[in-house]
Amino acid sequence: MVKDTMKAIQFHEFGGPGVLRYDDVPLPEPKAGEALVRVRAIGLNPPDWYLREGYKMLPPEWQPKVSFPIIPGTDISGVVEAVADDVTRFSVGDEVYSMVRFPYGLAGGSKAYAEYVSVPASELAPKPAGIDHVQAAGAPMSLLTAWQFMIALGHDEANPLQPKRHEPVPLAGKLVLVNGAAGGVGHLAVQVAKWKGAHVIAVASGRHEALLRELGADAFIDYTGTAPENTAHDLDLVIDAVGGPSASRFLHTLKRGGALFPIFPLGFTGADEAETLGVSVSTTQVRSSGAQLAEAGRLLDDGTLRVVIDSTYPLAQARQAHERAAKGHIHGKIVLEIH
């Protein structure tokens, strides 16, 4: 390498978007089993701001211990710059994308808001040729979340959020509601369910209706005018991409034998009610997987799945990107670009 530093976004204390700084930092070196990727684009995800804020929504005993300064971020698309001697699946010049070291890097070990990042080769996948780096960077965490909830878990790690293993349910011919359908996970969940043959009801604010119908939604509920739990009924599956304490409101919309999958399960208190109604509630923790990104990437490549971009910002404007995220009502994904 001709240089030993790079530009990155880091923070030295927890706080709002204003703690993010555009700094010079040491260039990483790939360890055994890793590749060094020259980053072209970085996708934003909720764990980025959870980390920036110190995971304050978690109980104290769950809050990860961190060492400052921290480079946040997990989702990247870029070009392989170098590989460790034991890496054979990727070569210098390959275009790749990845969700880097998640969840085991959630305390600051992923380091994706940077010009270069070292990535375990097992977490890399070829960037789908049919999309650009911005779209590819917007995909990994949201797409893997939808995939691992709805298609295949893809790992045998114990679930930290529930005693039993999460199991996706068959989707073909089923009536599926996606709440938060215009967001990062939601808009991909709509497409995955439709691809698998489900009849899909999308819940979002009215300004997203045209997009969601374009992405395959068969029906639409504007939650600003109609409470979806008062309208939908006899559902087979609810994917609640908003989650949290309000997820239990969907229990009565499901038929006996149906399932509720809250993407963000913290605060859910409806377990007893679900049991009474004969409804299963299940969640999982999304995990990095190059193999699944390669599989799902074929659907991005041929246009079966599409990553919608809300907005893009230069890496140096990560603070503004986080401010955009904080306003909510995100239309797909926010992405940082490096030119």
SEBAKOL-571631 format. One record per residue: residue in three letters; z, y, x of N, C-alpha, C, O in turn. Coordinates in steps of 0.02 Angstrom, whole numbers, plus 32768, in hexadecimal, padded with zeros to 4 digits. Example, Ala and Ser with C-alpha at 12.3 -4.5 7.8 and 13.67 -1.06 7.14 Angstrom:
% residues 2
ALA81867EE4829481867F1F826781867F5B829481A77F5A82C8;SER81627F90828281657FCB82AC818A8002828581928039829E;
//
This chain:
% residues 339
MET80007FC5802A8000800080008000803E802C8021803F8060;VAL7FDD807080197FD780AC8042800F80DE8033801581118055;LYS803880D08001807080FD7FF280AC80D37FE080A680997FCE;ASP80E780F17FE5812380CC7FD5814C80EB7F9D818380D57F8F;THR8130811F7F7C8150813C7F42811E81417F0980E1813C7F13;MET8138814C7ECE810E81547E92813281827E62816D81927E6C;LYS811081977E2F812D81BE7DF98148818E7DC38129815B7DB3;ALA8182819F7DA8819F81787D7281CB81A57D4881E081DB7D5E;ILE81D9818F7D0C820A81B07CE0824C818C7CE8824F814F7CE2;GLN828181B17CF682C281937CFA82F781C27CDE82EA81FD7CD3;PHE833281A77CD3836A81D17CBC83A981BD7CE283B281837CF5;HIS83D481EF7CEB841181E77D13845081E77CE7848781DF7D00;GLU844781EF7CA6847E81ED7C76846181DE7C32842681E87C26;PHE848B81C57C05847581B97BC1846F81FB7B9B8490822C7BAB;GLY844381FB7B69843C82377B4183FB82387B1B83DA82047B12;GLY83E882747B0483AA827D7ADE836D827E7B0B837382727B48;PRO8333828C7AEF82F5828C7B1682F882BA7B5382D482AE7B84;GLY832282ED7B528326831B7B89834082FE7BCA8339831D7BFF;VAL835E82C17BC8837782A47C06833E82837C2F834882727C69;LEU8304827B7C1182CC825A7C3382AF82897C68829F82C37C5A;ARG82A882707CA5828E82977CDD825282767CFD824F82387D02;TYR8223829E7D1281E682877D3481F2828D7D7F81EF82C47D9A;ASP81FF82557D9F821882567DE481EC822D7E1381C282067DFD;ASP81F682387E5381DB820C7E87820E81D57E94824981E37E9F;VAL81F781977E928223815E7E9D8201812D7ECC81C481317ED6;PRO822780FE7EEA820880CD7F1681D680A07EF181E2808D7EB8;LEU81A1808F7F13817080617EF7818D801B7EF881A880057F2B;PRO818A7FF57EC081A57FB17EC181797F817EE9813D7F8D7EF1;GLU81987F4D7F0381737F187F2581797ED87EFC81B07EC77EE6;PRO81417EB57EF281457E777ECB816C7E417EF1815E7E337F2B;LYS819B7E237ECE81C17DEB7EEA819B7DAA7EDB81667DAC7EBC;ALA81B67D737EF181967D327EE3818B7D2A7E9881B77D397E70;GLY814F7D147E86813E7D097E4081297D477E1B811E7D447DDE;GLU81227D807E3E81137DBF7E1D80D07DDC7E3380B57DCA7E67;ALA80B87E0A7E0A807D7E327E1B80917E7C7E1680BB7E8F7DED;LEU80747EA57E41807C7EED7E3B80427F087E1380087EFD7E23;VAL80527F2C7DDD801F7F457DB0801D7F917DB580507FB37DB0;ARG7FE17FAB7DBF7FD57FF37DBB7FCD80047D717F9D7FEE7D51;VAL7FFC80297D56800180337D0E7FD080697CF87FCA809D7D16;ARG7FAD805A7CC17F7F808B7CA37F9B80A77C617F8C80E07C4F;ALA7FC480807C3F7FE180977C00802280717BF2802A80387C08;ILE804F80927BCD809180777BBF809F80807B75809B80B87B5B;GLY80B0804B7B5280C180507B0B810B805E7B01813580417B24;LEU811B808A7AD2816180997AC2817A806A7A8D815580557A60;ASN81BB80597A9281DC802D7A62822480437A57824080647A82;PRO824280327A1E828780477A1182B880367A4A82E480607A57;PRO82B47FFC7A6C82E47FF17AA282E280277AD98313802F7AFD;ASP82AA804A7ADF82A680807B1182D980B67B0182FD80CD7B2E;TRP82DD80CC7AC2830E81017AB2835380E47AA7838581087AB1;TYR835980A47A93839C80877A9083BB80887AD683F680997ADD;LEU839580767B0983AD80767B4D83BD80BE7B6483F280CA7B81;ARG839080EC7B55839B81327B6983DC814D7B4B83FE81767B6A;GLU83EC81367B0F8429814E7AEC846681247AFE849E81347AE8;GLY845E80EF7B26849680C57B3984A6808E7B0784DF80777B04;TYR847480797ADF847E80457AAD84BC80547A8284E580287A75;LYS84C180937A6E84FE80A87A4B850580897A06853B808B79E8;MET84CF806B79EB84D5804C79A984F5800779AD85067FE9797A;LEU84FC7FEC79EA85197FAA79F385657FAD79F9857F7FE07A10;PRO85877F7879E585CF7F7579F385DB7F7B7A3F85B27F637A66;PRO86127F997A53861E7FA47A9B86177F657AC585FE7F677AFD;GLU862C7F2C7AA986297EEE7AD185E17ED57ADA85D57EAB7B05;TRP85B27EEF7AB2856C7EDC7AB985447F0D7AE3850C7EFF7AF6;GLN85607F467AF1853B7F797B1685317F637B5E85617F547B81;PRO84F27F617B7584E67F497BB985007F797BEE85017FB67BE3;LYS85157F5E7C25852C7F877C5D84EE7F9C7C8584C47F737C96;VAL84EA7FDC7C9584AE7FF67CB784C2801A7CF784FB802E7D01;SER849080227D23849880487D618463807F7D62842880717D5D;PHE847980BD7D68844B80F67D6A843080FF7DB1845280EB7DE1;PRO83F5811C7DB983C781317D8383A280F57D65839C80C17D85;ILE838980FE7D28836680C97D03831F80DF7CF5831381177CDD;ILE82F080B37D0282AA80BB7CEC82A380917CAD82A780547CB1;PRO829880B07C73829380897C35824D806B7C2B822180737C54;GLY824680477BF3820480307BDE81F67FE77BEE820F7FCC7C20;THR81CE7FC77BC481BD7F807BCB81737F717BC8815B7F437BE9;ASP814C7F987BA081087F847B8F80D47FA97BBA80D27FE67BBB;ILE80AB7F827BDD807A7FA17C0980357F817C02802F7F477BEE;SER80037FA77C147FBF7F8E7C1F7FA77FAE7C5F7FB07FEA7C6A;GLY7F877F877C8A7F707FA27CC97F477F717CF17F287F447CD5;VAL7F467F7A7D337F1C7F547D607F477F387D987F707F5B7DB5;VAL7F3D7EF87DA77F647ED87DDC7F527EF87E1F7F187EFB7E33;GLU7F867F117E427F7E7F327E827F8B7F027EBC7F6C7F067EF1;ALA7FBB7ED47EB27FCD7EA37EE57FF17E697EC3800B7E707E8C;VAL7FF07E2F7EE380137DF47EC9803C7DD47F0180297DD77F3B;ALA80747DB57EEE809B7D8F7F1E80727D517F3380447D3C7F11;ASP80847D357F6C805E7CFD7F88805B7CC17F5A802B7C9A7F5C;ASP808E7CB97F3080907C7D7F0580707C897EC180727C5C7E96;VAL80527CC37EB580317CD17E757FE77CC07E7B7FC47CDB7EA5;THR7FD07C927E507F8A7C7C7E527F647C8C7E137F267C8A7E13;ARG7F877C9C7DDC7F657CA67D9C7F457CEA7D967F187CF47D6D;PHE7F5B7D197DBF7F407D5D7DBC7F2D7D747E017F4A7D5F7E33;SER7EFA7DA07E047EE17DB97E437EDD7E057E427EDC7E237E0C;VAL7EDB7E237E7C7ED37E6B7E817E957E817E5B7E5F7E637E63;GLY7E9C7EB47E327E657ECE7E0A7E647EB57DC27E3F7ED07D99;ASP7E8C7E817DB27E8E7E687D6D7EAE7E9C7D3F7EE17EBB7D50;GLU7E917EA67D047EB07ED07CD17EE07EA57CA97ECE7E707C90;VAL7F1E7EBD7CA27F537E957C837F7D7EC17C547F7B7EFE7C57;TYR7FA47E9F7C2A7FD67EC27C0280147E967BFD80117E5A7C08;SER804D7EB57BEB808B7E8F7BED80C37EB37BC980C27EF17BC2;MET80F47E8D7BB081367EA57BA081637E8E7BD9816E7E527BE1;VAL817B7EBC7C00819B7EAC7C4181E67E9F7C39820C7EC97C21;ARG81FA7E637C4C82417E507C52826A7E637C1482997E8A7C19;PHE82577E487BDB827E7E577B9F828F7E167B7C82647DEB7B73;PRO82CE7E0F7B6783047E407B6583307E427BA3835E7E6B7BA7;TYR83237E177BD483537E147C0C83537E537C3783807E5D7C5F;GLY83207E7E7C2F831F7EBD7C5383337EF97C2983277F327C3C;LEU83537EEC7BF083607F237BC183927F577BDB83997F8C7BBD;ALA83B57F477C1183E47F777C2E83C37FA37C6383E67FC57C88;GLY83817FA17C67835E7FCB7C9683367FA47CC9831E7FC17CFA;GLY832E7F637CBE830B7F3A7CEF82C17F347CE5829F7F157D0E;SER82A67F517CAF825E7F4A7CA282347F7E7CC782017F6D7CE4;LYS824A7FBD7CC6822F7FF37CF181E680027CE681BF80087D16;ALA81D180087CA6818A800F7C97817180577C95813480617C99;TYR819C80897C8F818480CE7C8D817580E67CD4819881117CEE;ALA814280C97CF2813580D77D3980EC80CA7D4980C980A97D23;GLU80D680E57D82809180DB7D97808480937DAD804B807A7DA8;TYR80B880717DC480B2802B7DD880F080057DC0812680227DBC;VAL80E77FC67DAF811F7F9C7D9C81137F557DB480DA7F3D7DB1;SER81477F357DCC81427EEF7DDE81527EC57DA081817ED37D7B;VAL81297E927D95812D7E6B7D57812C7E207D6881007E0B7D8E;PRO815A7DF87D4D81547DB07D5681107D987D3B80FC7DAA7D04;ALA80ED7D6F7D6280AB7D597D4E80AD7D337D0B807C7D347CE6;SER80E57D137CFC80EB7CEE7CBC80EC7D1C7C8080E27D067C48;GLU80F77D5E7C8C80F97D8E7C5580B97DB67C4F80B37DE17C24;LEU80897DA97C7B80497DCC7C7A80167DA57C5280187D677C4E;ALA7FE87DCA7C347FAE7DAB7C137F717DD77C217F787E137C2C;PRO7F367DBA7C207EFA7DE37C277EF67E177BF07F007E087BB5;LYS7EE87E557C027EDE7E897BCF7EA27E767BA57E6D7E687BC1;PRO7EA87E777B627E6D7E697B387E347E997B497E3C7ED57B49;ALA7DFA7E7C7B587DC27EA57B707DA87ED47B3A7D8B7F087B49;GLY7DB47EC37AFA7D987EEA7AC47DBF7F297AB37DAA7F4F7A87;ILE7DF77F347AD47E1F7F707AC77E2E7F947B087E287F777B3E;ASP7E427FD47B037E507FFA7B407E997FF37B537EC07FD27B31;HIS7EAB80127B8C7EF0800C7BA57F23802A7B757F5A800F7B6F;VAL7F1180607B537F40807F7B247F52804E7AEC7F8D80447ADC;GLN7F1F80307ACE7F2D7FFF7A987F527FC37AB27F807FA97A92;ALA7F3F7FAB7AEE7F607F707B0A7FAA7F7F7B197FD47F547B0D;ALA7FB97FBB7B327FFE7FCC7B4080287FD37B0080647FC87B01;GLY80077FE47AC9802A7FE97A89803B7FA77A6A80617FA47A39;ALA801F7F717A8480257F307A6380637F077A7380837EEE7A45;PRO80777EFE7AB380A17EC57AC580E07EBA7A9C80E77E857A7C;MET81107EE97A9C814E7EDB7A7981437ED37A2E815F7EA67A0F;SER811C7EFF7A1081117EFC79C780EC7EBC79B580FD7E9C7983;LEU80B97EAA79DC80927E6E79CD80BB7E2F79D880B97E0179AF;LEU80E07E2C7A0F810A7DF17A1C81417DEB79E781537DB379D4;THR815B7E2379D0818D7E20799B81707E01795C818C7DD27940;ALA81377E1B794681167DFF790B81067DB57916810F7D8C78E9;TRP80ED7DA5795180D87D60796081137D30795F810F7CFA7942;GLN814A7D44798081837D17798581AB7D11794581CB7CDE7939;PHE81A87D44791B81C67D3E78D9819B7D1578AA81B57CEF7881;MET81587D1C78AE812B7D03787A81017CC7788E80ED7CA07862;ILE80F27CBE78CE80C37C8A78E380E57C53790B80E77C1978F5;ALA81017C64794481217C32796F81567C54799A81497C8779B9;LEU81917C37799B81C77C5479C181B67C567A0C81C07C897A2D;GLY819C7C207A2681817C207A6981B47C1A7AA181A17C207ADC;HIS81F37C0E7A9182267C057AC582607BDD7AA882657BD57A6B;ASP828B7BC57AD382C47B9C7ABE83077BBE7ACD833B7B9D7ACD;GLU83067BFF7AD983447C227AE783707C257AA783577C2B7A70;ALA83B17C1F7AB183DF7C247A7983D97C697A5983D07C9B7A7B;ASN83DF7C6A7A1783DB7CA979F2841E7CCC79F584507CB279DB;PRO84227D077A1484637D2A7A1884797D4879D684B17D5F79CF;LEU844C7D4979A484597D6C7966846C7D3E792C84837D5578F8;GLN84627CFD793584737CCE7900847A7C887920845D7C7C7954;PRO84A07C5C790084AC7C1B791F846F7BED792084697BC2794C;LYS84437BF578EF840A7BC678EB83CB7BE5790983C57C22790F;ARG839E7BB9791C835E7BCE793783337BEE790183307BD578C8;HIS83127C25791182E47C4378E182A67C1778DA828C7BFD790C;GLU82907C0F789D82537BE8789182237C11786582357C22782D;PRO81E77C20787E81B57C40785381A67C14781781B17BD77819;VAL818C7C3277E2817C7C0C77A581317C0E779A81107C3D77B0;PRO81157BDC777780CD7BDC776980BA7C1A774180E07C307715;LEU80817C377751806C7C75773180317C6D770180297C9676D4;ALA80097C3B770A7FCD7C3376E27FDD7C2F769880057C057683;GLY7FBE7C5A76707FC87C5A762980097C76761080177C7475D5;LYS80327C91763D80747CAA762B80717CF5761C80457D197633;LEU80A37D0B75F580AA7D5275E480DB7D71761581177D617614;VAL80C27D9D763F80EA7DB9767780EE7E04767080BB7E267667;LEU812B7E1F767481357E677675814A7E7D76BB81757E5E76DA;VAL812B7EB276D4813D7ECE771581587F14770981347F4176F2;ASN81987F1D771881B87F5F771281B47F83775581BD7F64778A;GLY81A67FC47753819A7FE9779181567FD777AD814D7FCF77E9;ALA81257FD0778080E57FB2779180B97FDE77BD808A7FC577DC;ALA80C8801F77C2809D804B77EB80B5805078338092806D785D;GLY80F080367842810C803C788580EE800A78B680BF7FE678A5;GLY810A800878F280EE7FDF792780EC7F95791480B77F767915;VAL81267F78790481277F3278F081077F2978AB80E17EFA78A1;GLY81157F56787D80FF7F4E783880B37F497832809B7F1E780E;HIS808E7F75785380457F75784980257F3778677FF07F217851;LEU80457F1A789A802C7EDB78B580427E9F788A801D7E6F7883;ALA807F7EA3786D80957E6E784080687E68780380587E3177ED;VAL80537EA177E880237EA077B07FE47E7A77C47FCC7E50779E;GLN7FCA7E8877FF7F8C7E6978147F947E1F78237F687DF77814;VAL7FCD7E0D78427FD97DC678527FE07D9E78127FC47D68780C;ALA80057DB977E1800D7D9577A17FCA7D8D777E7FBC7D577763;LYS7FA17DC1777E7F607DBD775E7F337D8B77827F0F7D657762;TRP7F357D8B77C57F0E7D5C77ED7F207D1477DB7EF57CE877DB;LYS7F607D0877CC7F777CC577BB7F6E7CB377727F827C7D775C;GLY7F507CE0774B7F3F7CCF77067F727CE376D27F707CC9769A;ALA7FA07D1076E27FD17D2776B17FB57D5F76867F857D817699;HIS7FD27D68764C7FC77DA376227FFC7DD4763680377DC6762F;VAL7FE97E0F765080177E3C767180237E7B764A7FF47E9D7635;ILE80637E8B763F80787ECA762280957EF5765A80C47EDF767C;ALA80797F30766480917F5D769980BC7F93767A80AA7FB07647;VAL80F67FA1769981227FD776838124800C76B981367FFE76F2;ALA8112804A76A88113808376D6810E80C276AC810B80BE766F;SER810D80FC76CC8103813A76A780BA81407695808E812376B5;GLY80AC816776618069816976448032817C76747FF98166766B;ARG804181A476A7800B81BA76D37FEF818176FE7FBB8188771D;HIS8013814876FE7FFB810F77257FD380DD76FC7FBB80AB7717;GLU7FCB80E976BB7FAC80B676907F6580A576A67F54806976AB;ALA7F3C80D676B37EF680C876C57EF2809D77037ECB806E7706;LEU7F1A80AD77367F19808777747F2F803F77677F0E8010777F;LEU7F65803677417F7E7FF277387F507FC7770D7F4B7F8B7719;ARG7F2F7FE576DE7EFC7FBF76B97EC27FAD76E77EA57F7776E1;GLU7EB17FDA77137E7C7FCC77447E907F9377727E657F6C7788;LEU7ED07F8E77817EE97F5877AC7EF27F1677877F037EE377A6;GLY7EE87F1677467EE97ED777217F1C7ED276EA7F1E7E9F76C8;ALA7F467F0476DF7F777F0076AA7F557EF976667F267F1E7657;ASP7F6D7ECA763E7F517EBF75FB7F6F7EEE75C77F4F7EFE7595;ALA7FAD7F0375D47FCF7F3075A67FFA7F5F75CF800A7F507609;PHE800C7F9675B280317FCA75D780687FE775AA805C7FF5756F;ILE80A37FF175C780DA801375A480EE805075CE810080497608;ASP80EA808A75AF810080C875CF814A80CF75C2815F80E0758B;TYR817380C275F581BB80C175EB81D7810575DB820F810A75C2;THR81B1813B75E881CA817E75D881CB818B758E81ED81B87576;GLY81A58163756881A3816C752081BD813074F981D1813774BF;THR81BE80F6751981D280B974F781FC808E752681E78081755F;ALA8237807975118260804D753A824080087539823A7FE97504;PRO822B7FEE757382077FAE757382307F74755682147F46753A;GLU82727F78755E829C7F417544829D7F4174F782B17F0F74D9;ASN82887F7874D882857F7A748F82407F68747482367F617438;THR82107F5F74A181CB7F53748D81B37F0C749F81957EEA7476;ALA81C27EF774DC81AB7EB674F381D87E7E74DA82147E8774D2;HIS81B97E4574CC81E07E0C74B581BA7DCB74C4817D7DCC74D0;ASP81DE7D9474C381C17D5174D0819F7D4D7514816B7D2C751B;LEU81BB7D6F7545819E7D6E758881B17D2E75AD81E67D1275A1;ASP81857D1975DA81957CE0760581B57CF6764681DF7CD27662;LEU81A27D31765E81BC7D49769E81BE7D95769E818F7DB67688;VAL81F57DB076B981F87DF776C782027DFF771282317DE5772F;ILE81D37E24773181DC7E3A777681F57E81777381CF7EAF7762;ASP82357E8B778382517ECE778082517EEB77C6827E7EDF77ED;ALA821D7F1277D682167F30781882447F6C782182497F867859;VAL82667F8177EC82997FB577F182DD7F9577FF83007FA9782D;GLY82EF7F6477D6832C7F3E77E1836B7F6777D8836B7F9A77B6;GLY83A07F4F77F983E07F7177F484047F5F77B383F27F2F7792;PRO84387F8577A184607F75776784387F727726844B7F4E76F8;SER84027F99772183DC7F9C76E283B17F5F76D683957F5976A0;ALA83AB7F327706837F7EF876FD83957ECC76C3836B7EAA76A4;SER83D57ECB76B383ED7E9F767D83D17EB2763A83D37E89760B;ARG83B67EEF7632839B7F0375F1835E7ED975DE834C7ED875A4;PHE83407EB7760E83057E8F760083157E4875E982E87E2275D6;LEU83547E3575EC83657DEF75DB834F7DDD759483367DA67588;HIS83587E0B756483477DFC751E82FC7DFD751182E67DEA74DB;THR82D47E147542828B7E137538826D7DCF754982337DC3753B;LEU82957DA47568827C7D64758082897D2B754E82BC7D2A752C;LYS825A7CFE754A82647CC2752182947C937545829E7C987581;ARG82B37C66751F82DE7C35753F82B57C0C7571827E7BF57561;GLY82D07C0475AC82AA7BE375E182847C14760D82657C00763F;GLY82857C5575FB82637C877623828B7C9A766082C27C81766B;ALA826F7CC77689828F7CD976C8828B7D2576D4825A7D4576C3;LEU82C07D3F76F182C47D84770782CB7D85775282F97D67776E;PHE829C7DA77773829E7DAE77BC82AB7DF777CE827B7E1E77D1;PRO82E97E0B77DA82F67E5077F082E97E56783B83077E337864;ILE82BA7E82784E82AA7E8A789582E57EA778BB82F37E9378F4;PHE830A7ED5789C83467EF278BA83817EDC788E838D7EFC785B;PRO83A47EA778A083D47E897872841A7EA7787484437E977849;LEU84297ED378A5846E7EEC78AA84817F13786B845C7F3E7854;GLY84BB7F02785184D37F23781584C47EFE77D584DC7F1177A0;PHE849C7EC877D9848D7EA1779D84CC7E7E778484EE7E5D77AB;THR84DA7E84774485187E687728850B7E3C76EC85397E2D76C5;GLY84CD7E2676E384BC7E0276A684BB7DB776AC849C7D967682;ALA84DC7D9A76DE84D77D5276EA84F07D2976AE84D07CF9769A;ASP85297D3C769285457D17765985177D1D761C850B7CEC75F9;GLU84FE7D58761084D17D6275D784917D3975E184787D1C75B1;ALA84787D38761D843B7D11762B84467CC7761C841B7CA675FF;GLU84807CAE7630848F7C67762384927C5975D884797C2675C1;THR84B07C8675B384B47C7E756A846E7C7E754B84617C59751B;LEU84427CA8756583FF7CAE754983CF7C78756283967C73754B;GLY83E57C50759283B97C1D75AE83837C3A75DB834C7C1F75DF;VAL83947C7175FC83657C937628837D7C8B767183B97C92767E;SER83507C7C769E83637C7876E583587CBB770683277CDE76F7;VAL83857CCD773383807D0A775A837F7CF677A483AB7CD277BB;SER834C7D0C77C883477CF7780D832A7D2E783883007D567821;THR83407D30787783287D6278A683237D4378EA83397D0A78F5;THR83067D68791983037D50795E82FF7D8C798C82F57DC57976;GLN83077D7F79CD83017DB27A0082BF7DA97A2382B37D767A43;VAL82937DDA7A1E82517DD47A3E825B7DCA7A8982867DE97AA8;ARG82307D9F7AA682347D8F7AED81EE7D937B0D81BC7D837AEE;SER81EE7DA87B4C81AF7DAD7B71818C7D697B7481AC7D357B7B;SER814A7D6A7B6E81227D2D7B7280DA7D3E7B8180B57D567B55;GLY80C57D327BBF807F7D3C7BCF80527D0E7BA9801B7D217B95;ALA80697CD07B9D80407CA07B7980327CB77B327FF97CB17B1A;GLN80647CD07B0F80597CE87ACB802F7D277ACA80077D307A9C;LEU80377D537AFB800D7D8F7AFD7FC47D7B7B097F967D9B7AEF;ALA7FB97D477B317F747D307B3C7F577D137AFB7F1D7D207AEB;GLU7F807CEE7AD67F687CD07A977F5A7D067A647F247D087A46;ALA7F8A7D327A597F817D687A287F4C7D997A3F7F2C7DB97A16;GLY7F447DA07A807F137DCF7A9B7ECC7DBF7A877EA17DEB7A82;ARG7EBF7D7F7A7A7E7B7D6D7A637E6C7D8C7A1F7E337D9B7A0F;LEU7EA17D9579F67E987DB479B57E907E0079BB7E6E7E1F7992;LEU7EAE7E1D79EF7EA17E6479FD7E5A7E6D7A187E387E9E7A08;ASP7E457E3E7A407E047E427A607DCB7E407A2D7D9A7E657A33;ASP7DD27E1379FB7D9B7E0C79CB7DA37E38798D7D7A7E357960;GLY7DD77E62798C7DDF7E9179557E057E7779197E0D7E9B78E8;THR7E1C7E37791C7E447E1C78E57E847E4578DC7E997E5278A4;LEU7EA37E5779137EDE7E8279137ECC7EC479347EA47EC67963;ARG7EEB7EFA791D7EDD7F3C79377F1E7F6179437F4B7F617918;VAL7F237F82797C7F5E7FAB798C7F4D7FF379797F1F80117995;VAL7F73800E794B7F6A805479357F93808179627FCE8074796F;ILE7F7580B7797A7F9780E579A77FAB812479817F8181477965;ASP7FEB813379818005817079627FF481AC798D7FD981DE7973;SER800281A879CE7FF881E179FA7FFE81C97A42801B81957A50;THR7FE181F17A707FE681E27AB87FFF821F7ADD7FF482587AC8;TYR802182137B15803C82487B3F803382347B87803481F87B97;PRO802A82637BB5802D82527BFC807382397C0E80A4824B7BEE;LEU807682107C4280B781F57C5780EA822D7C61812482267C4F;ALA80D582657C7E8102829D7C8C812182BA7C4D815482DC7C50;GLN810282AC7C13811B82C77BD3814082927BAA813D82937B6C;ALA816282657BCC818882317BA881BC82507B7A81CA82357B45;ARG81DA82887B8F820B82A97B6481EC82BB7B21820982AE7AEC;GLN81B082D97B23818F82EB7AE4817D82AD7ABB817F82AF7A7D;ALA816C82777ADC815C82397AB8819B821F7A95819682077A5C;HIS81D482237AB68213820D7A968226823B7A5D824182257A2B;GLU8217827B7A65822582AA7A2F81F9829979F28210829E79B9;ARG81BA828679FF818F827179C781AC823379A581AE822F7968;ALA81C4820479CD81E181C779B0821D81D77984822881B97950;ALA82458207799B828282187976827482377932829F82367906;LYS82388253792A8226827078E98217823A78B5821782497879;GLY820A81FD78CB81FE81C6789C81B981C8787C818E81F0788F;HIS81B0819D784B8170819778268136818D7857810181AC7852;ILE814181607888810F815378BB80D68129789D80E280FA7878;HIS809B813C78AE805D811E7895804380EE78CB8016810078F1;GLY806080B278CF804C808479048077808E794280B48089793E;LYS8057809C797B807A809E79BA807080E179DF803C810179DA;ILE80A480F47A0580A1812D7A33809781107A7980B880E07A8C;VAL806A812F7AA0805881147AE18057814B7B15803E81827B08;LEU8071813C7B51806B81687B8B802F81527BB4802381177BBC;GLU800A81837BCE7FCF81737BF67FD8818B7C3E7FF881BE7C4B;ILE7FBA81667C6C7FB781797CB37F6F817A7CC87F4E81467CC4;HIS7F5681B27CDD7F1081B87CF17F0981B57D3C7ED181BA7D56;
//
